[in-house]
Amino acid sequence: MKDKVFERYNYLNIINFKEINEELIVTVKNVDDNHLQNFKFSNFQHFENWFRKYEI
């Protein structure tokens, strides 16, 4: 993913998928600094479209 603040690419590993209240929650980990972050998506298609948009 492109980090617009630092003008560099962040490489992410997907750590976990879970569904809560019909939302998909994806936990990712930044490879460089091990920062964990959760992303919420309305469904799997939304997740797939979002990640494909930002893939390298």
mmCIF file of the N, C-alpha and C atoms, coordinates in Angstrom:
data_MODEL
# 
_entry.id   MODEL 
# 
loop_
_atom_site.group_PDB 
_atom_site.id 
_atom_site.type_symbol 
_atom_site.label_atom_id 
_atom_site.label_alt_id 
_atom_site.label_comp_id 
_atom_site.label_asym_id 
_atom_site.label_entity_id 
_atom_site.label_seq_id 
_atom_site.pdbx_PDB_ins_code 
_atom_site.Cartn_x 
_atom_site.Cartn_y 
_atom_site.Cartn_z 
_atom_site.occupancy 
_atom_site.B_iso_or_equiv 
_atom_site.pdbx_formal_charge 
_atom_site.auth_seq_id 
_atom_site.auth_comp_id 
_atom_site.auth_asym_id 
_atom_site.auth_atom_id 
_atom_site.pdbx_PDB_model_num 
ATOM 1   N N  . MET A 1 1  ? 0.829   -1.179  0.000  1.00 0.00 ? 1  MET A N  1 
ATOM 2   C CA . MET A 1 1  ? 0.000   0.000   0.000  1.00 0.00 ? 1  MET A CA 1 
ATOM 3   C C  . MET A 1 1  ? 0.874   1.243   0.000  1.00 0.00 ? 1  MET A C  1 
ATOM 4   N N  . LYS A 1 2  ? 0.442   2.229   -0.685 1.00 0.00 ? 2  LYS A N  1 
ATOM 5   C CA . LYS A 1 2  ? 1.186   3.491   -0.735 1.00 0.00 ? 2  LYS A CA 1 
ATOM 6   C C  . LYS A 1 2  ? 0.831   4.337   0.485  1.00 0.00 ? 2  LYS A C  1 
ATOM 7   N N  . ASP A 1 3  ? 1.840   4.761   1.216  1.00 0.00 ? 3  ASP A N  1 
ATOM 8   C CA . ASP A 1 3  ? 1.681   5.664   2.346  1.00 0.00 ? 3  ASP A CA 1 
ATOM 9   C C  . ASP A 1 3  ? 1.903   7.072   1.828  1.00 0.00 ? 3  ASP A C  1 
ATOM 10  N N  . LYS A 1 4  ? 0.842   7.834   1.715  1.00 0.00 ? 4  LYS A N  1 
ATOM 11  C CA . LYS A 1 4  ? 0.942   9.174   1.131  1.00 0.00 ? 4  LYS A CA 1 
ATOM 12  C C  . LYS A 1 4  ? 1.638   10.163  2.052  1.00 0.00 ? 4  LYS A C  1 
ATOM 13  N N  . VAL A 1 5  ? 1.608   9.919   3.342  1.00 0.00 ? 5  VAL A N  1 
ATOM 14  C CA . VAL A 1 5  ? 2.258   10.816  4.294  1.00 0.00 ? 5  VAL A CA 1 
ATOM 15  C C  . VAL A 1 5  ? 3.775   10.743  4.154  1.00 0.00 ? 5  VAL A C  1 
ATOM 16  N N  . PHE A 1 6  ? 4.312   9.525   4.086  1.00 0.00 ? 6  PHE A N  1 
ATOM 17  C CA . PHE A 1 6  ? 5.756   9.333   4.020  1.00 0.00 ? 6  PHE A CA 1 
ATOM 18  C C  . PHE A 1 6  ? 6.274   9.048   2.614  1.00 0.00 ? 6  PHE A C  1 
ATOM 19  N N  . GLU A 1 7  ? 5.367   9.013   1.646  1.00 0.00 ? 7  GLU A N  1 
ATOM 20  C CA . GLU A 1 7  ? 5.736   8.750   0.256  1.00 0.00 ? 7  GLU A CA 1 
ATOM 21  C C  . GLU A 1 7  ? 6.563   7.478   0.103  1.00 0.00 ? 7  GLU A C  1 
ATOM 22  N N  . ARG A 1 8  ? 6.036   6.394   0.645  1.00 0.00 ? 8  ARG A N  1 
ATOM 23  C CA . ARG A 1 8  ? 6.683   5.082   0.526  1.00 0.00 ? 8  ARG A CA 1 
ATOM 24  C C  . ARG A 1 8  ? 5.600   4.016   0.514  1.00 0.00 ? 8  ARG A C  1 
ATOM 25  N N  . TYR A 1 9  ? 6.014   2.809   0.225  1.00 0.00 ? 9  TYR A N  1 
ATOM 26  C CA . TYR A 1 9  ? 5.079   1.696   0.222  1.00 0.00 ? 9  TYR A CA 1 
ATOM 27  C C  . TYR A 1 9  ? 5.174   0.932   1.540  1.00 0.00 ? 9  TYR A C  1 
ATOM 28  N N  . ASN A 1 10 ? 4.008   0.560   2.057  1.00 0.00 ? 10 ASN A N  1 
ATOM 29  C CA . ASN A 1 10 ? 3.933   -0.301  3.229  1.00 0.00 ? 10 ASN A CA 1 
ATOM 30  C C  . ASN A 1 10 ? 3.526   -1.689  2.758  1.00 0.00 ? 10 ASN A C  1 
ATOM 31  N N  . TYR A 1 11 ? 4.270   -2.673  3.198  1.00 0.00 ? 11 TYR A N  1 
ATOM 32  C CA . TYR A 1 11 ? 3.947   -4.054  2.878  1.00 0.00 ? 11 TYR A CA 1 
ATOM 33  C C  . TYR A 1 11 ? 3.216   -4.644  4.067  1.00 0.00 ? 11 TYR A C  1 
ATOM 34  N N  . LEU A 1 12 ? 2.047   -5.208  3.799  1.00 0.00 ? 12 LEU A N  1 
ATOM 35  C CA . LEU A 1 12 ? 1.181   -5.693  4.863  1.00 0.00 ? 12 LEU A CA 1 
ATOM 36  C C  . LEU A 1 12 ? 0.979   -7.198  4.766  1.00 0.00 ? 12 LEU A C  1 
ATOM 37  N N  . ASN A 1 13 ? 0.952   -7.832  5.920  1.00 0.00 ? 13 ASN A N  1 
ATOM 38  C CA . ASN A 1 13 ? 0.563   -9.237  6.019  1.00 0.00 ? 13 ASN A CA 1 
ATOM 39  C C  . ASN A 1 13 ? -0.819  -9.288  6.639  1.00 0.00 ? 13 ASN A C  1 
ATOM 40  N N  . ILE A 1 14 ? -1.668  -10.105 6.067  1.00 0.00 ? 14 ILE A N  1 
ATOM 41  C CA . ILE A 1 14 ? -2.994  -10.293 6.651  1.00 0.00 ? 14 ILE A CA 1 
ATOM 42  C C  . ILE A 1 14 ? -2.850  -11.296 7.787  1.00 0.00 ? 14 ILE A C  1 
ATOM 43  N N  . ILE A 1 15 ? -3.252  -10.886 8.971  1.00 0.00 ? 15 ILE A N  1 
ATOM 44  C CA . ILE A 1 15 ? -3.111  -11.706 10.170 1.00 0.00 ? 15 ILE A CA 1 
ATOM 45  C C  . ILE A 1 15 ? -4.396  -12.472 10.475 1.00 0.00 ? 15 ILE A C  1 
ATOM 46  N N  . ASN A 1 16 ? -5.542  -11.817 10.299 1.00 0.00 ? 16 ASN A N  1 
ATOM 47  C CA . ASN A 1 16 ? -6.788  -12.439 10.712 1.00 0.00 ? 16 ASN A CA 1 
ATOM 48  C C  . ASN A 1 16 ? -7.981  -11.862 9.953  1.00 0.00 ? 16 ASN A C  1 
ATOM 49  N N  . PHE A 1 17 ? -8.976  -12.714 9.752  1.00 0.00 ? 17 PHE A N  1 
ATOM 50  C CA . PHE A 1 17 ? -10.289 -12.323 9.239  1.00 0.00 ? 17 PHE A CA 1 
ATOM 51  C C  . PHE A 1 17 ? -11.313 -12.737 10.277 1.00 0.00 ? 17 PHE A C  1 
ATOM 52  N N  . LYS A 1 18 ? -12.257 -11.874 10.560 1.00 0.00 ? 18 LYS A N  1 
ATOM 53  C CA . LYS A 1 18 ? -13.387 -12.311 11.381 1.00 0.00 ? 18 LYS A CA 1 
ATOM 54  C C  . LYS A 1 18 ? -14.617 -11.513 10.999 1.00 0.00 ? 18 LYS A C  1 
ATOM 55  N N  . GLU A 1 19 ? -15.749 -12.129 11.211 1.00 0.00 ? 19 GLU A N  1 
ATOM 56  C CA . GLU A 1 19 ? -17.014 -11.481 10.886 1.00 0.00 ? 19 GLU A CA 1 
ATOM 57  C C  . GLU A 1 19 ? -17.749 -11.176 12.178 1.00 0.00 ? 19 GLU A C  1 
ATOM 58  N N  . ILE A 1 20 ? -18.114 -9.911  12.340 1.00 0.00 ? 20 ILE A N  1 
ATOM 59  C CA . ILE A 1 20 ? -18.858 -9.476  13.522 1.00 0.00 ? 20 ILE A CA 1 
ATOM 60  C C  . ILE A 1 20 ? -20.010 -8.601  13.046 1.00 0.00 ? 20 ILE A C  1 
ATOM 61  N N  . ASN A 1 21 ? -21.214 -8.992  13.426 1.00 0.00 ? 21 ASN A N  1 
ATOM 62  C CA . ASN A 1 21 ? -22.409 -8.218  13.048 1.00 0.00 ? 21 ASN A CA 1 
ATOM 63  C C  . ASN A 1 21 ? -22.460 -7.906  11.556 1.00 0.00 ? 21 ASN A C  1 
ATOM 64  N N  . GLU A 1 22 ? -22.204 -8.917  10.760 1.00 0.00 ? 22 GLU A N  1 
ATOM 65  C CA . GLU A 1 22 ? -22.262 -8.824  9.299  1.00 0.00 ? 22 GLU A CA 1 
ATOM 66  C C  . GLU A 1 22 ? -21.187 -7.915  8.697  1.00 0.00 ? 22 GLU A C  1 
ATOM 67  N N  . GLU A 1 23 ? -20.182 -7.550  9.457  1.00 0.00 ? 23 GLU A N  1 
ATOM 68  C CA . GLU A 1 23 ? -19.036 -6.809  8.934  1.00 0.00 ? 23 GLU A CA 1 
ATOM 69  C C  . GLU A 1 23 ? -17.818 -7.718  8.944  1.00 0.00 ? 23 GLU A C  1 
ATOM 70  N N  . LEU A 1 24 ? -16.959 -7.530  7.969  1.00 0.00 ? 24 LEU A N  1 
ATOM 71  C CA . LEU A 1 24 ? -15.715 -8.274  7.912  1.00 0.00 ? 24 LEU A CA 1 
ATOM 72  C C  . LEU A 1 24 ? -14.628 -7.402  8.530  1.00 0.00 ? 24 LEU A C  1 
ATOM 73  N N  . ILE A 1 25 ? -13.932 -7.939  9.524  1.00 0.00 ? 25 ILE A N  1 
ATOM 74  C CA . ILE A 1 25 ? -12.838 -7.219  10.162 1.00 0.00 ? 25 ILE A CA 1 
ATOM 75  C C  . ILE A 1 25 ? -11.551 -7.939  9.817  1.00 0.00 ? 25 ILE A C  1 
ATOM 76  N N  . VAL A 1 26 ? -10.644 -7.205  9.200  1.00 0.00 ? 26 VAL A N  1 
ATOM 77  C CA . VAL A 1 26 ? -9.378  -7.766  8.746  1.00 0.00 ? 26 VAL A CA 1 
ATOM 78  C C  . VAL A 1 26 ? -8.260  -7.096  9.541  1.00 0.00 ? 26 VAL A C  1 
ATOM 79  N N  . THR A 1 27 ? -7.437  -7.912  10.178 1.00 0.00 ? 27 THR A N  1 
ATOM 80  C CA . THR A 1 27 ? -6.280  -7.415  10.908 1.00 0.00 ? 27 THR A CA 1 
ATOM 81  C C  . THR A 1 27 ? -5.050  -7.591  10.025 1.00 0.00 ? 27 THR A C  1 
ATOM 82  N N  . VAL A 1 28 ? -4.322  -6.499  9.839  1.00 0.00 ? 28 VAL A N  1 
ATOM 83  C CA . VAL A 1 28 ? -3.104  -6.533  9.030  1.00 0.00 ? 28 VAL A CA 1 
ATOM 84  C C  . VAL A 1 28 ? -1.929  -6.075  9.881  1.00 0.00 ? 28 VAL A C  1 
ATOM 85  N N  . LYS A 1 29 ? -0.753  -6.508  9.466  1.00 0.00 ? 29 LYS A N  1 
ATOM 86  C CA . LYS A 1 29 ? 0.482   -6.157  10.175 1.00 0.00 ? 29 LYS A CA 1 
ATOM 87  C C  . LYS A 1 29 ? 1.468   -5.584  9.174  1.00 0.00 ? 29 LYS A C  1 
ATOM 88  N N  . ASN A 1 30 ? 1.991   -4.406  9.481  1.00 0.00 ? 30 ASN A N  1 
ATOM 89  C CA . ASN A 1 30 ? 2.997   -3.791  8.634  1.00 0.00 ? 30 ASN A CA 1 
ATOM 90  C C  . ASN A 1 30 ? 4.303   -4.567  8.784  1.00 0.00 ? 30 ASN A C  1 
ATOM 91  N N  . VAL A 1 31 ? 4.880   -4.989  7.685  1.00 0.00 ? 31 VAL A N  1 
ATOM 92  C CA . VAL A 1 31 ? 6.084   -5.814  7.702  1.00 0.00 ? 31 VAL A CA 1 
ATOM 93  C C  . VAL A 1 31 ? 7.277   -5.056  8.269  1.00 0.00 ? 31 VAL A C  1 
ATOM 94  N N  . ASP A 1 32 ? 7.378   -3.772  8.003  1.00 0.00 ? 32 ASP A N  1 
ATOM 95  C CA . ASP A 1 32 ? 8.544   -2.989  8.429  1.00 0.00 ? 32 ASP A CA 1 
ATOM 96  C C  . ASP A 1 32 ? 8.597   -2.722  9.932  1.00 0.00 ? 32 ASP A C  1 
ATOM 97  N N  . ASP A 1 33 ? 7.462   -2.368  10.519 1.00 0.00 ? 33 ASP A N  1 
ATOM 98  C CA . ASP A 1 33 ? 7.493   -1.967  11.931 1.00 0.00 ? 33 ASP A CA 1 
ATOM 99  C C  . ASP A 1 33 ? 6.555   -2.783  12.831 1.00 0.00 ? 33 ASP A C  1 
ATOM 100 N N  . ASN A 1 34 ? 5.938   -3.819  12.280 1.00 0.00 ? 34 ASN A N  1 
ATOM 101 C CA . ASN A 1 34 ? 5.039   -4.713  13.030 1.00 0.00 ? 34 ASN A CA 1 
ATOM 102 C C  . ASN A 1 34 ? 3.799   -4.021  13.592 1.00 0.00 ? 34 ASN A C  1 
ATOM 103 N N  . HIS A 1 35 ? 3.440   -2.885  13.046 1.00 0.00 ? 35 HIS A N  1 
ATOM 104 C CA . HIS A 1 35 ? 2.242   -2.170  13.476 1.00 0.00 ? 35 HIS A CA 1 
ATOM 105 C C  . HIS A 1 35 ? 0.998   -2.954  13.042 1.00 0.00 ? 35 HIS A C  1 
ATOM 106 N N  . LEU A 1 36 ? 0.105   -3.210  13.989 1.00 0.00 ? 36 LEU A N  1 
ATOM 107 C CA . LEU A 1 36 ? -1.152  -3.902  13.692 1.00 0.00 ? 36 LEU A CA 1 
ATOM 108 C C  . LEU A 1 36 ? -2.259  -2.883  13.485 1.00 0.00 ? 36 LEU A C  1 
ATOM 109 N N  . GLN A 1 37 ? -3.137  -3.200  12.540 1.00 0.00 ? 37 GLN A N  1 
ATOM 110 C CA . GLN A 1 37 ? -4.252  -2.309  12.259 1.00 0.00 ? 37 GLN A CA 1 
ATOM 111 C C  . GLN A 1 37 ? -5.448  -3.137  11.821 1.00 0.00 ? 37 GLN A C  1 
ATOM 112 N N  . ASN A 1 38 ? -6.632  -2.720  12.247 1.00 0.00 ? 38 ASN A N  1 
ATOM 113 C CA . ASN A 1 38 ? -7.875  -3.382  11.845 1.00 0.00 ? 38 ASN A CA 1 
ATOM 114 C C  . ASN A 1 38 ? -8.591  -2.543  10.806 1.00 0.00 ? 38 ASN A C  1 
ATOM 115 N N  . PHE A 1 39 ? -9.107  -3.217  9.797  1.00 0.00 ? 39 PHE A N  1 
ATOM 116 C CA . PHE A 1 39 ? -9.927  -2.580  8.780  1.00 0.00 ? 39 PHE A CA 1 
ATOM 117 C C  . PHE A 1 39 ? -11.306 -3.230  8.805  1.00 0.00 ? 39 PHE A C  1 
ATOM 118 N N  . LYS A 1 40 ? -12.342 -2.429  8.686  1.00 0.00 ? 40 LYS A N  1 
ATOM 119 C CA . LYS A 1 40 ? -13.715 -2.947  8.654  1.00 0.00 ? 40 LYS A CA 1 
ATOM 120 C C  . LYS A 1 40 ? -14.275 -2.779  7.251  1.00 0.00 ? 40 LYS A C  1 
ATOM 121 N N  . PHE A 1 41 ? -14.927 -3.842  6.791  1.00 0.00 ? 41 PHE A N  1 
ATOM 122 C CA . PHE A 1 41 ? -15.534 -3.843  5.461  1.00 0.00 ? 41 PHE A CA 1 
ATOM 123 C C  . PHE A 1 41 ? -16.965 -4.344  5.577  1.00 0.00 ? 41 PHE A C  1 
ATOM 124 N N  . SER A 1 42 ? -17.807 -3.862  4.716  1.00 0.00 ? 42 SER A N  1 
ATOM 125 C CA . SER A 1 42 ? -19.214 -4.266  4.753  1.00 0.00 ? 42 SER A CA 1 
ATOM 126 C C  . SER A 1 42 ? -19.414 -5.706  4.297  1.00 0.00 ? 42 SER A C  1 
ATOM 127 N N  . ASN A 1 43 ? -18.513 -6.207  3.456  1.00 0.00 ? 43 ASN A N  1 
ATOM 128 C CA . ASN A 1 43 ? -18.583 -7.598  3.001  1.00 0.00 ? 43 ASN A CA 1 
ATOM 129 C C  . ASN A 1 43 ? -17.250 -7.986  2.353  1.00 0.00 ? 43 ASN A C  1 
ATOM 130 N N  . PHE A 1 44 ? -17.140 -9.244  1.966  1.00 0.00 ? 44 PHE A N  1 
ATOM 131 C CA . PHE A 1 44 ? -15.888 -9.719  1.388  1.00 0.00 ? 44 PHE A CA 1 
ATOM 132 C C  . PHE A 1 44 ? -15.577 -9.042  0.063  1.00 0.00 ? 44 PHE A C  1 
ATOM 133 N N  . GLN A 1 45 ? -16.579 -8.780  -0.738 1.00 0.00 ? 45 GLN A N  1 
ATOM 134 C CA . GLN A 1 45 ? -16.356 -8.108  -2.027 1.00 0.00 ? 45 GLN A CA 1 
ATOM 135 C C  . GLN A 1 45 ? -15.758 -6.720  -1.822 1.00 0.00 ? 45 GLN A C  1 
ATOM 136 N N  . HIS A 1 46 ? -16.247 -6.004  -0.844 1.00 0.00 ? 46 HIS A N  1 
ATOM 137 C CA . HIS A 1 46 ? -15.711 -4.683  -0.513 1.00 0.00 ? 46 HIS A CA 1 
ATOM 138 C C  . HIS A 1 46 ? -14.231 -4.794  -0.119 1.00 0.00 ? 46 HIS A C  1 
ATOM 139 N N  . PHE A 1 47 ? -13.912 -5.774  0.712  1.00 0.00 ? 47 PHE A N  1 
ATOM 140 C CA . PHE A 1 47 ? -12.520 -6.032  1.100  1.00 0.00 ? 47 PHE A CA 1 
ATOM 141 C C  . PHE A 1 47 ? -11.649 -6.321  -0.125 1.00 0.00 ? 47 PHE A C  1 
ATOM 142 N N  . GLU A 1 48 ? -12.101 -7.216  -0.956 1.00 0.00 ? 48 GLU A N  1 
ATOM 143 C CA . GLU A 1 48 ? -11.331 -7.601  -2.135 1.00 0.00 ? 48 GLU A CA 1 
ATOM 144 C C  . GLU A 1 48 ? -11.105 -6.405  -3.067 1.00 0.00 ? 48 GLU A C  1 
ATOM 145 N N  . ASN A 1 49 ? -12.121 -5.628  -3.310 1.00 0.00 ? 49 ASN A N  1 
ATOM 146 C CA . ASN A 1 49 ? -11.991 -4.449  -4.178 1.00 0.00 ? 49 ASN A CA 1 
ATOM 147 C C  . ASN A 1 49 ? -11.016 -3.434  -3.597 1.00 0.00 ? 49 ASN A C  1 
ATOM 148 N N  . TRP A 1 50 ? -11.093 -3.199  -2.302 1.00 0.00 ? 50 TRP A N  1 
ATOM 149 C CA . TRP A 1 50 ? -10.230 -2.228  -1.644 1.00 0.00 ? 50 TRP A CA 1 
ATOM 150 C C  . TRP A 1 50 ? -8.770  -2.652  -1.723 1.00 0.00 ? 50 TRP A C  1 
ATOM 151 N N  . PHE A 1 51 ? -8.483  -3.933  -1.421 1.00 0.00 ? 51 PHE A N  1 
ATOM 152 C CA . PHE A 1 51 ? -7.094  -4.385  -1.454 1.00 0.00 ? 51 PHE A CA 1 
ATOM 153 C C  . PHE A 1 51 ? -6.555  -4.460  -2.876 1.00 0.00 ? 51 PHE A C  1 
ATOM 154 N N  . ARG A 1 52 ? -7.360  -4.822  -3.802 1.00 0.00 ? 52 ARG A N  1 
ATOM 155 C CA . ARG A 1 52 ? -6.888  -4.848  -5.199 1.00 0.00 ? 52 ARG A CA 1 
ATOM 156 C C  . ARG A 1 52 ? -6.568  -3.433  -5.700 1.00 0.00 ? 52 ARG A C  1 
ATOM 157 N N  . LYS A 1 53 ? -7.313  -2.487  -5.229 1.00 0.00 ? 53 LYS A N  1 
ATOM 158 C CA . LYS A 1 53 ? -7.069  -1.090  -5.627 1.00 0.00 ? 53 LYS A CA 1 
ATOM 159 C C  . LYS A 1 53 ? -5.686  -0.624  -5.174 1.00 0.00 ? 53 LYS A C  1 
ATOM 160 N N  . TYR A 1 54 ? -5.237  -1.095  -4.010 1.00 0.00 ? 54 TYR A N  1 
ATOM 161 C CA . TYR A 1 54 ? -3.975  -0.602  -3.445 1.00 0.00 ? 54 TYR A CA 1 
ATOM 162 C C  . TYR A 1 54 ? -2.810  -1.607  -3.544 1.00 0.00 ? 54 TYR A C  1 
ATOM 163 N N  . GLU A 1 55 ? -3.042  -2.735  -4.179 1.00 0.00 ? 55 GLU A N  1 
ATOM 164 C CA . GLU A 1 55 ? -1.950  -3.703  -4.267 1.00 0.00 ? 55 GLU A CA 1 
ATOM 165 C C  . GLU A 1 55 ? -0.848  -3.181  -5.188 1.00 0.00 ? 55 GLU A C  1 
ATOM 166 N N  . ILE A 1 56 ? 0.329   -3.682  -4.957 1.00 0.00 ? 56 ILE A N  1 
ATOM 167 C CA . ILE A 1 56 ? 1.487   -3.265  -5.766 1.00 0.00 ? 56 ILE A CA 1 
ATOM 168 C C  . ILE A 1 56 ? 1.676   -4.261  -6.886 1.00 0.00 ? 56 ILE A C  1 
# 
